[in-house]
Amino acid sequence: MPSNTRVKICGLRDAASLHAAVDAGAAYVGLVFFPKSPRNVSIEEATVLAQAVPPGVAKVALVVDADATLLDQITAKVPLDILQLHGRETPERVAEIRARYGLPVMKAVGVADESDLAALDVYAQVADQLLVDAKPPKDAVLPGGNGLSFDWRLIAGRRWPVPWMLAGGLTPDTVGEAIALTGAAQVDVSSGVEAAPGVKDAALIAAFCAAAQAS
């Protein structure tokens, strides 16, 4: 029996990796708008990629503490389904963005230890989905995509009033265990399916989706 696990492949930058994600059965594809990331795409590049996504696959724009100017530009040109906020956006800012753009908002929350879990309850009140990610190191340039995981037992059995997605250092080899430990119905991967930073590997994408679906 196939599982209902939904996979998000994030940080796609070219048509080949986009098609690899779709062909492997990804439910979400993520486009990164953050210049410091090796996965960053321009609005023009993102528009072309998003237009190639077939119906039924959700197009997600990942932004980090984006101002209104950037969000206006992205939402005006790129056909999107979800905005993913991966910075230090406050709950008030999340609610404001959700109201302004009329798009579902996914809020990423970094977890390193039990003290970080309270933020998930707070953001669950204002976001449409949660992305439970590994907290980046204090000196990290990137808020995500660092290939780090956290102790999945911290969220074992925990549930929130909105859908949530597990992220942080997942690979084709570890995603099955992560799903088993946390009960995650959705998983997100970026660096775990790359041959080099920002360079997606079609075989790894296929292997990741297959492992998640088998769990």
C-alpha positions as CSV (number, residue, x, y, z in Angstrom):
1,M,0.0,0.0,0.0
2,P,1.5,3.4,-0.9
3,S,1.7,5.8,2.0
4,N,0.2,9.2,2.2
5,T,3.5,10.9,3.0
6,R,3.8,14.2,1.1
7,V,7.2,15.3,0.0
8,K,8.5,18.8,-0.6
9,I,11.7,19.2,-2.7
10,C,13.1,22.7,-1.9
11,G,15.7,24.8,-3.5
12,L,15.0,23.9,-7.2
13,R,16.9,26.0,-9.7
14,D,16.5,24.4,-13.1
15,A,14.0,22.6,-15.3
16,A,15.7,19.2,-15.0
17,S,15.6,19.1,-11.2
18,L,12.0,20.4,-11.2
19,H,10.9,17.7,-13.5
20,A,12.8,15.1,-11.5
21,A,10.9,16.2,-8.4
22,V,7.5,16.1,-10.2
23,D,8.3,12.7,-11.8
24,A,9.3,11.3,-8.4
25,G,5.9,12.3,-6.9
26,A,6.7,15.4,-4.9
27,A,3.6,17.2,-3.6
28,Y,5.4,20.5,-3.2
29,V,8.3,22.2,-5.0
30,G,10.2,25.0,-3.4
31,L,11.8,28.1,-4.9
32,V,14.3,30.1,-2.8
33,F,14.4,33.9,-2.9
34,F,17.4,34.5,-0.6
35,P,20.6,35.8,-2.3
36,K,22.9,34.3,0.3
37,S,21.7,30.8,-0.6
38,P,23.3,28.7,-3.3
39,R,19.7,27.8,-4.2
40,N,18.6,31.4,-4.8
41,V,16.7,32.1,-8.0
42,S,15.7,35.4,-9.6
43,I,12.1,36.3,-10.0
44,E,12.4,35.8,-13.7
45,E,13.9,32.3,-13.3
46,A,11.2,31.4,-10.7
47,T,8.4,32.5,-13.0
48,V,9.6,30.2,-15.8
49,L,10.0,27.3,-13.4
50,A,6.7,27.8,-11.7
51,Q,4.9,27.9,-15.0
52,A,6.2,24.5,-15.8
53,V,4.8,22.9,-12.6
54,P,1.8,20.7,-13.4
55,P,-1.6,21.1,-11.6
56,G,-1.7,19.3,-8.3
57,V,1.8,20.1,-7.2
58,A,2.1,23.1,-4.8
59,K,4.5,25.9,-5.7
60,V,6.2,27.3,-2.6
61,A,8.2,30.5,-2.4
62,L,10.8,30.5,0.5
63,V,11.7,34.0,1.7
64,V,13.8,35.1,4.7
65,D,12.6,38.3,6.5
66,A,11.4,39.6,3.2
67,D,10.1,43.2,3.0
68,A,6.9,44.2,1.2
69,T,8.8,45.3,-1.9
70,L,10.2,41.8,-2.5
71,L,7.0,40.0,-1.6
72,D,5.0,42.3,-3.9
73,Q,7.4,41.5,-6.8
74,I,7.3,37.8,-6.2
75,T,3.6,37.5,-5.8
76,A,2.9,39.8,-8.8
77,K,5.0,37.7,-11.2
78,V,5.4,34.1,-9.9
79,P,2.3,31.9,-9.9
80,L,2.4,30.5,-6.3
81,D,0.4,28.4,-4.0
82,I,2.2,29.0,-0.6
83,L,4.6,31.5,1.0
84,Q,7.2,29.9,3.3
85,L,8.6,32.3,5.9
86,H,12.0,31.1,6.9
87,G,13.4,34.0,8.9
88,R,12.7,35.6,12.2
89,E,9.2,36.8,11.3
90,T,7.1,37.5,14.4
91,P,3.6,36.0,14.7
92,E,2.2,39.4,13.9
93,R,4.3,39.6,10.7
94,V,3.1,36.1,9.7
95,A,-0.5,37.2,10.1
96,E,0.1,40.4,8.2
97,I,1.7,38.6,5.2
98,R,-1.1,36.1,5.2
99,A,-3.8,38.8,5.1
100,R,-2.0,41.0,2.6
101,Y,-1.3,38.4,-0.1
102,G,-4.2,36.0,0.3
103,L,-1.9,33.0,0.1
104,P,-1.5,30.2,2.6
105,V,1.6,30.8,4.8
106,M,4.0,28.1,6.0
107,K,6.2,29.3,8.9
108,A,9.5,27.6,9.6
109,V,10.5,27.1,13.2
110,G,14.0,26.0,14.2
111,V,14.2,23.3,16.9
112,A,17.4,22.4,18.9
113,D,16.0,21.5,22.3
114,E,12.7,21.3,24.2
115,S,12.7,25.1,24.9
116,D,12.1,25.7,21.2
117,L,8.8,23.8,21.0
118,A,6.7,26.6,22.5
119,A,7.2,28.7,19.4
120,L,5.5,26.0,17.4
121,D,2.3,26.4,19.4
122,V,2.4,30.2,19.0
123,Y,2.9,30.1,15.2
124,A,0.3,27.4,14.8
125,Q,-2.2,30.1,15.7
126,V,-1.3,32.4,12.8
127,A,0.2,30.1,10.0
128,D,-1.6,27.7,7.7
129,Q,1.3,25.2,8.1
130,L,4.4,24.7,10.2
131,L,7.8,23.6,9.0
132,V,9.6,22.0,11.9
133,D,13.3,22.4,11.0
134,A,16.7,22.1,12.7
135,K,17.8,25.3,14.4
136,P,20.8,26.7,12.5
137,P,24.1,27.3,14.4
138,K,24.5,30.8,15.8
139,D,27.1,31.7,13.2
140,A,25.2,30.1,10.2
141,V,24.8,32.2,7.1
142,L,21.7,30.3,6.1
143,P,18.5,29.8,8.2
144,G,18.0,26.4,6.6
145,G,19.5,24.0,4.1
146,N,22.5,23.4,6.3
147,G,22.1,19.6,6.3
148,L,21.6,19.5,10.0
149,S,19.0,17.5,11.9
150,F,17.6,17.7,15.4
151,D,16.6,15.1,18.0
152,W,13.4,13.9,16.4
153,R,12.2,12.4,19.7
154,L,11.5,15.9,20.8
155,I,8.4,16.1,18.6
156,A,7.4,12.4,18.8
157,G,3.7,12.2,19.1
158,R,3.2,16.0,19.2
159,R,0.5,17.5,17.0
160,W,-0.6,21.0,16.2
161,P,-3.9,22.4,14.9
162,V,-2.4,23.0,11.4
163,P,-0.6,20.6,9.1
164,W,3.2,20.4,9.7
165,M,6.2,19.3,7.8
166,L,9.5,17.8,9.1
167,A,12.7,19.2,7.8
168,G,16.4,19.4,8.7
169,G,19.1,17.1,7.4
170,L,16.8,14.5,5.9
171,T,18.3,12.2,3.3
172,P,17.1,9.1,1.4
173,D,18.8,7.0,4.1
174,T,17.2,8.8,7.2
175,V,13.8,9.9,6.1
176,G,12.1,6.6,6.9
177,E,13.4,6.6,10.5
178,A,12.4,10.2,10.8
179,I,8.9,9.5,9.8
180,A,8.7,6.5,12.0
181,L,9.9,8.5,15.1
182,T,7.8,11.6,14.6
183,G,4.7,10.4,12.7
184,A,5.3,13.2,10.1
185,A,2.9,13.1,7.3
186,Q,4.9,15.6,5.3
187,V,8.7,15.9,4.9
188,D,10.9,18.5,3.3
189,V,14.4,18.1,1.8
190,S,16.9,20.4,0.1
191,S,20.6,19.7,0.7
192,G,19.9,16.0,1.3
193,V,19.2,15.5,-2.4
194,E,22.1,17.5,-3.8
195,A,25.4,16.5,-5.4
196,A,26.8,19.8,-4.4
197,P,25.4,22.9,-2.7
198,G,22.5,24.1,-4.9
199,V,22.9,21.3,-7.4
200,K,20.1,18.8,-7.2
201,D,20.6,15.1,-8.1
202,A,17.7,13.4,-9.9
203,A,18.6,10.0,-8.6
204,L,18.7,11.2,-5.0
205,I,15.4,13.0,-5.5
206,A,13.8,9.8,-6.7
207,A,15.4,7.8,-3.9
208,F,14.2,10.3,-1.2
209,C,10.6,10.3,-2.5
210,A,10.6,6.5,-2.7
211,A,11.9,6.1,0.8
212,A,9.3,8.6,2.2
213,Q,6.5,6.9,0.3
214,A,7.6,3.5,1.6
215,S,7.4,4.7,5.2
